[in-house]
C-alpha cells in the first residue's frame, strides 16, 4: 500500500500527503475513469469524459476546490463527502451514468 511505501520512500510519502488533500469523490472518479478507459474506444472515452465533466460541474467539490485555491488563496476545501470511506459506489456510479438527452453525440 501507499502507506507502507511512504514509511521508506519520500516520493510515496509526498504522494500520499498530496492525495489526502484532494477531493475524495474526485479521487474515486479518477480511479474508475482510468480503470474503465483502458478498455474503451476513443468515442466511448469522450462520452465518459463528457458525463463526468457535466456531473463535476453540477456538484460541490469542483467549486469548493476552486474557491480554496483561487478565491480564498490556499484555504482547505470542505469536501463533501469529507473522506474516502464516506464515498459510496452509488455516488461514483452517478458520474458515469448516461445523460439522457444531454448525452454527447459523436
Backbone as ProteinMPNN parsed JSONL, in Angstrom:
{"seq_chain_A": "XXXXXXXXXXXXXXXXXXXXXXXXXXXXXXXXXXXXXXXXXXXXXXXXXXXXXXXXXXXXXXXXXXXXXXXXXXXXXXXXXXXXXXXXXXXXXXXXXXXXXXXXXX", "coords_chain_A": {"N_chain_A": [[0.835, -1.194, 0.0], [0.263, 2.358, -0.338], [0.629, 3.667, 2.047], [2.382, 1.965, 3.475], [4.591, 2.026, 1.743], [5.246, 4.699, 1.953], [6.54, 4.875, 4.357], [9.17, 4.267, 3.9], [9.911, 5.572, 1.605], [10.389, 8.63, 0.178], [9.112, 9.835, -2.021], [6.726, 8.342, -2.233], [5.609, 8.975, 0.246], [5.208, 11.743, -0.04], [3.43, 11.739, -2.184], [1.219, 10.394, -1.058], [0.56, 12.239, 0.959], [-0.252, 14.398, -0.625], [-2.465, 13.27, -1.999], [-4.221, 12.967, 0.137], [-5.153, 15.519, 0.485], [-6.886, 16.01, -1.519], [-10.082, 15.948, -3.264], [-12.171, 13.454, -2.072], [-14.243, 12.306, -3.575], [-13.519, 13.007, -6.22], [-11.083, 11.632, -6.42], [-11.967, 8.973, -6.352], [-13.591, 8.937, -8.654], [-11.666, 9.495, -10.629], [-10.019, 7.217, -10.391], [-11.785, 5.146, -11.188], [-12.336, 6.061, -13.743], [-9.83, 5.925, -15.066], [-9.398, 3.181, -14.878], [-11.629, 2.124, -16.299], [-11.363, 3.397, -18.753], [-9.251, 2.211, -20.102], [-10.226, 0.103, -21.543], [-12.008, 1.071, -23.354], [-13.219, 2.504, -26.459], [-12.042, 5.369, -28.354], [-14.209, 7.125, -28.884], [-16.03, 6.217, -26.935], [-14.582, 6.854, -24.644], [-14.551, 9.653, -24.829], [-17.268, 10.205, -24.5], [-17.605, 9.251, -21.894], [-15.898, 11.035, -20.516], [-17.298, 13.415, -20.993], [-19.687, 12.959, -19.616], [-18.707, 12.78, -16.981], [-17.581, 15.352, -16.684], [-19.903, 16.984, -16.872], [-21.274, 16.137, -14.569], [-19.41, 16.768, -12.567], [-19.339, 19.56, -12.769], [-21.871, 20.111, -11.9], [-21.764, 19.481, -9.288], [-20.536, 19.806, -5.859], [-17.778, 19.742, -5.017], [-15.961, 20.578, -7.049], [-16.294, 23.365, -7.193], [-15.725, 24.019, -4.55], [-13.02, 23.389, -4.438], [-11.948, 25.203, -6.324], [-12.647, 27.612, -5.085], [-11.111, 27.436, -2.714], [-8.495, 27.402, -3.74], [-8.254, 29.66, -5.44], [-9.974, 31.875, -4.782], [-10.069, 32.036, -1.929], [-7.427, 31.751, -1.545], [-5.545, 29.394, -0.908], [-6.838, 28.169, 1.23], [-8.264, 25.373, 3.057], [-10.243, 23.12, 1.335], [-13.692, 22.255, 1.932], [-14.591, 19.266, 1.534], [-17.256, 17.272, 0.17], [-18.476, 14.153, 0.112], [-16.354, 14.056, 3.068], [-14.301, 12.191, 3.418], [-12.536, 9.323, 2.05], [-13.707, 6.945, 2.899], [-16.355, 7.636, 3.194], [-17.398, 7.871, 0.672], [-19.566, 6.404, -1.563], [-20.081, 3.558, -3.745], [-22.347, 3.917, -5.258], [-22.531, 6.704, -5.306], [-20.382, 7.304, -6.987], [-21.117, 5.944, -9.274], [-23.056, 7.61, -10.372], [-21.641, 9.585, -11.738], [-20.901, 8.37, -14.066], [-23.141, 7.611, -15.365], [-25.502, 7.595, -18.097], [-26.463, 10.654, -19.771], [-28.959, 11.134, -20.742], [-31.0, 13.141, -22.77], [-28.989, 14.979, -22.98], [-26.722, 13.719, -23.665], [-23.522, 13.235, -25.136], [-23.067, 13.347, -28.589], [-21.36, 11.803, -31.178]], "CA_chain_A": [[0.0, 0.0, 0.0], [0.982, 3.626, -0.36], [1.01, 3.967, 3.431], [3.596, 1.195, 3.791], [5.683, 2.539, 0.92], [5.598, 6.012, 2.459], [7.423, 4.759, 5.518], [10.561, 4.138, 3.45], [10.108, 6.228, 0.314], [9.962, 10.029, 0.262], [8.157, 10.111, -3.094], [5.447, 7.743, -1.842], [5.084, 9.759, 1.369], [4.726, 13.021, -0.574], [2.251, 11.433, -2.991], [0.129, 10.111, -0.129], [0.174, 13.502, 1.599], [-0.993, 15.17, -1.624], [-3.756, 12.62, -2.219], [-5.077, 13.211, 1.305], [-5.705, 16.875, 0.411], [-7.757, 16.075, -2.696], [-11.481, 15.553, -3.112], [-12.381, 12.003, -2.061], [-15.09, 11.937, -4.711], [-12.721, 13.108, -7.441], [-10.117, 10.528, -6.431], [-12.701, 7.76, -6.731], [-13.992, 9.067, -10.055], [-10.461, 9.366, -11.452], [-9.592, 5.817, -10.376], [-12.686, 4.374, -12.048], [-12.164, 6.576, -15.101], [-8.601, 5.335, -15.602], [-9.623, 1.732, -14.991], [-12.592, 1.851, -17.372], [-10.897, 3.963, -20.014], [-8.277, 1.353, -20.787], [-10.922, -0.891, -22.371], [-12.996, 1.758, -24.182], [-12.788, 3.167, -27.689], [-11.879, 6.814, -28.198], [-15.547, 7.717, -28.782], [-16.582, 5.864, -25.621], [-13.852, 7.653, -23.646], [-15.026, 11.036, -24.91], [-18.598, 10.234, -23.88], [-17.399, 9.105, -20.459], [-15.349, 12.311, -20.049], [-18.374, 14.408, -21.045], [-20.587, 12.663, -18.491], [-18.016, 13.157, -15.745], [-17.5, 16.813, -16.67], [-21.224, 17.527, -16.541], [-21.598, 15.841, -13.171], [-18.495, 17.541, -11.72], [-19.777, 20.957, -12.781], [-23.137, 20.199, -11.162], [-21.524, 19.08, -7.909], [-19.999, 20.728, -4.859], [-16.333, 19.73, -4.797], [-15.251, 21.371, -8.058], [-16.344, 24.768, -6.78], [-15.011, 24.128, -3.269], [-11.592, 23.391, -4.762], [-11.635, 26.487, -6.971], [-12.729, 28.654, -4.055], [-9.971, 27.314, -1.804], [-7.24, 27.694, -4.428], [-8.193, 30.951, -6.128], [-10.667, 32.964, -4.088], [-9.596, 32.098, -0.544], [-5.959, 31.657, -1.63], [-4.846, 28.379, -0.138], [-7.576, 27.574, 2.349], [-8.552, 23.948, 2.905], [-11.626, 22.929, 0.889], [-14.583, 21.385, 2.711], [-15.097, 18.284, 0.571], [-18.472, 16.533, 0.516], [-18.134, 13.763, 1.475], [-15.055, 14.517, 3.539], [-13.269, 11.145, 3.447], [-12.699, 8.219, 1.098], [-14.622, 5.958, 3.479], [-17.731, 8.118, 3.082], [-17.821, 7.859, -0.73], [-20.151, 5.103, -1.906], [-20.04, 3.168, -5.158], [-23.513, 4.547, -5.889], [-22.16, 8.099, -5.566], [-19.483, 7.331, -8.139], [-21.891, 5.477, -10.435], [-23.796, 8.717, -10.986], [-20.751, 10.331, -12.632], [-20.717, 7.595, -15.291], [-24.46, 7.278, -15.911], [-25.877, 8.368, -19.283], [-27.033, 11.978, -19.53], [-30.252, 11.279, -21.411], [-30.983, 13.983, -23.971], [-27.769, 15.797, -22.973], [-25.608, 12.825, -23.992], [-22.646, 13.652, -26.23], [-23.174, 12.561, -29.82], [-20.148, 11.951, -31.997]], "C_chain_A": [[0.875, 1.251, 0.0], [1.431, 4.019, 1.047], [2.297, 3.242, 3.818], [4.793, 1.729, 3.019], [6.168, 3.885, 1.442], [6.52, 5.986, 3.655], [8.888, 4.749, 5.108], [10.889, 4.951, 2.207], [9.536, 7.642, 0.362], [8.933, 10.377, -0.812], [6.779, 9.571, -2.735], [4.808, 8.542, -0.71], [4.504, 11.086, 0.883], [3.456, 12.812, -1.399], [1.043, 11.181, -2.101], [-0.363, 11.395, 0.543], [-0.641, 14.37, 0.638], [-2.379, 14.588, -1.844], [-4.727, 12.886, -1.074], [-5.689, 14.609, 1.307], [-6.722, 17.026, -0.712], [-9.169, 15.6, -2.388], [-11.618, 14.036, -3.132], [-13.245, 11.522, -3.227], [-14.28, 11.952, -6.001], [-11.678, 12.006, -7.535], [-10.784, 9.232, -6.864], [-13.114, 7.792, -8.198], [-12.776, 8.863, -10.958], [-9.981, 7.922, -11.518], [-10.47, 4.97, -11.299], [-12.517, 4.784, -13.514], [-10.93, 5.966, -15.77], [-8.792, 3.843, -15.835], [-10.533, 1.404, -16.17], [-12.059, 2.288, -18.728], [-9.95, 3.078, -20.792], [-8.935, 0.335, -21.709], [-11.923, -0.256, -23.337], [-12.378, 2.302, -25.467], [-12.629, 4.664, -27.41], [-13.24, 7.503, -28.059], [-16.177, 7.439, -27.422], [-15.893, 6.652, -24.514], [-14.327, 9.099, -23.649], [-16.41, 11.18, -24.277], [-18.488, 10.127, -22.363], [-16.884, 10.418, -19.869], [-16.44, 13.385, -19.983], [-19.358, 14.207, -19.896], [-19.968, 13.132, -17.176], [-17.958, 14.674, -15.612], [-18.828, 17.437, -16.268], [-21.573, 17.31, -15.083], [-20.69, 16.617, -12.22], [-18.948, 18.995, -11.63], [-21.086, 21.161, -12.032], [-22.956, 19.909, -9.676], [-20.897, 20.17, -7.058], [-18.479, 20.852, -4.904], [-15.533, 20.543, -5.807], [-15.174, 22.826, -7.6], [-15.655, 24.996, -5.436], [-13.506, 24.189, -3.51], [-11.151, 24.691, -5.404], [-11.635, 27.607, -5.942], [-11.495, 28.623, -3.152], [-8.669, 27.746, -2.472], [-7.15, 29.129, -4.941], [-8.807, 32.091, -5.322], [-10.13, 33.137, -2.669], [-8.094, 31.887, -0.431], [-5.331, 30.671, -0.651], [-5.577, 27.824, 1.061], [-7.836, 26.095, 2.065], [-10.007, 23.776, 2.485], [-12.405, 22.016, 1.832], [-15.233, 20.418, 1.728], [-16.365, 17.626, 1.09], [-18.592, 15.335, -0.406], [-16.668, 14.069, 1.792], [-13.954, 13.467, 3.511], [-13.565, 10.069, 2.412], [-13.707, 7.196, 1.602], [-16.09, 6.354, 3.33], [-18.263, 8.105, 1.649], [-18.344, 6.468, -1.065], [-19.993, 4.825, -3.401], [-21.199, 3.811, -5.91], [-23.239, 6.018, -6.209], [-21.336, 8.196, -6.844], [-20.216, 6.895, -9.4], [-22.592, 6.633, -11.141], [-22.936, 9.51, -11.967], [-20.614, 9.665, -13.999], [-22.036, 7.244, -15.976], [-24.759, 8.138, -17.14], [-26.597, 9.664, -18.904], [-28.387, 12.185, -20.193], [-30.128, 12.135, -22.651], [-29.775, 14.917, -24.036], [-26.523, 14.983, -23.331], [-24.819, 13.362, -25.191], [-22.86, 12.741, -27.434], [-21.953, 12.857, -30.676], [-20.388, 11.43, -33.397]], "O_chain_A": [[2.067, 1.197, 0.3], [2.485, 4.631, 1.219], [3.194, 3.836, 4.417], [5.883, 1.869, 3.573], [7.361, 4.184, 1.384], [7.207, 6.968, 3.937], [9.753, 5.172, 5.875], [12.049, 5.007, 1.802], [8.336, 7.824, 0.564], [7.99, 11.125, -0.552], [5.775, 10.261, -2.912], [3.597, 8.76, -0.712], [3.439, 11.506, 1.335], [2.521, 13.609, -1.323], [-0.041, 11.701, -2.365], [-1.569, 11.607, 0.676], [-1.612, 15.005, 1.048], [-3.364, 15.326, -1.873], [-5.93, 13.015, -1.299], [-6.64, 14.866, 2.045], [-7.353, 18.076, -0.834], [-9.413, 14.937, -1.38], [-11.222, 13.395, -4.106], [-13.0, 10.457, -3.793], [-14.349, 11.008, -6.789], [-11.417, 11.496, -8.624], [-10.222, 8.478, -7.658], [-12.998, 6.788, -8.902], [-12.856, 8.135, -11.947], [-9.58, 7.45, -12.582], [-9.965, 4.175, -12.092], [-12.553, 3.941, -14.411], [-10.996, 5.54, -16.923], [-8.392, 3.312, -16.87], [-10.234, 0.502, -16.952], [-12.284, 1.617, -19.735], [-9.859, 3.185, -22.015], [-8.268, -0.238, -22.57], [-12.615, -0.97, -24.063], [-11.171, 2.529, -25.545], [-13.033, 5.155, -26.356], [-13.403, 8.374, -27.205], [-16.789, 8.325, -26.825], [-16.539, 7.071, -23.554], [-14.487, 9.704, -22.589], [-16.685, 12.168, -23.596], [-19.19, 10.827, -21.633], [-17.378, 10.867, -18.835], [-16.496, 14.165, -19.032], [-19.808, 15.173, -19.28], [-20.619, 13.794, -16.368], [-18.252, 15.219, -14.548], [-18.866, 18.323, -15.414], [-22.111, 18.205, -14.432], [-21.147, 17.076, -11.174], [-18.944, 19.59, -10.552], [-21.376, 22.268, -11.578], [-23.891, 20.073, -8.892], [-20.752, 21.312, -7.492], [-17.951, 21.962, -4.835], [-14.519, 21.14, -5.446], [-14.105, 23.436, -7.623], [-15.066, 26.053, -5.213], [-12.8, 24.956, -2.856], [-10.095, 25.226, -5.066], [-10.736, 28.447, -5.925], [-10.906, 29.664, -2.863], [-7.83, 28.387, -1.838], [-6.085, 29.743, -4.883], [-8.207, 33.159, -5.201], [-9.78, 34.243, -2.258], [-7.554, 31.85, 0.674], [-4.671, 31.066, 0.309], [-4.99, 27.073, 1.841], [-7.641, 25.634, 0.941], [-10.911, 24.228, 3.187], [-11.837, 21.117, 2.452], [-16.287, 20.707, 1.16], [-16.533, 17.443, 2.296], [-18.795, 15.507, -1.608], [-15.859, 14.308, 0.896], [-12.777, 13.82, 3.576], [-14.7, 9.923, 1.957], [-14.476, 6.641, 0.817], [-16.969, 5.492, 3.34], [-19.459, 8.308, 1.435], [-17.646, 5.472, -0.873], [-19.799, 5.737, -4.204], [-21.05, 4.205, -7.067], [-23.66, 6.521, -7.251], [-21.569, 9.07, -7.68], [-19.959, 7.426, -10.481], [-22.71, 6.636, -12.366], [-23.463, 10.055, -12.937], [-20.253, 10.319, -14.977], [-22.038, 6.645, -17.052], [-24.317, 9.285, -17.215], [-27.247, 9.754, -17.863], [-28.907, 13.3, -20.202], [-29.262, 11.897, -23.493], [-29.566, 15.579, -25.053], [-25.406, 15.5, -23.303], [-25.402, 13.882, -26.142], [-22.837, 11.517, -27.311], [-21.57, 14.011, -30.867], [-19.486, 11.469, -34.233]]}, "name": "protein", "num_of_chains": 1, "seq": "XXXXXXXXXXXXXXXXXXXXXXXXXXXXXXXXXXXXXXXXXXXXXXXXXXXXXXXXXXXXXXXXXXXXXXXXXXXXXXXXXXXXXXXXXXXXXXXXXXXXXXXXXX"}
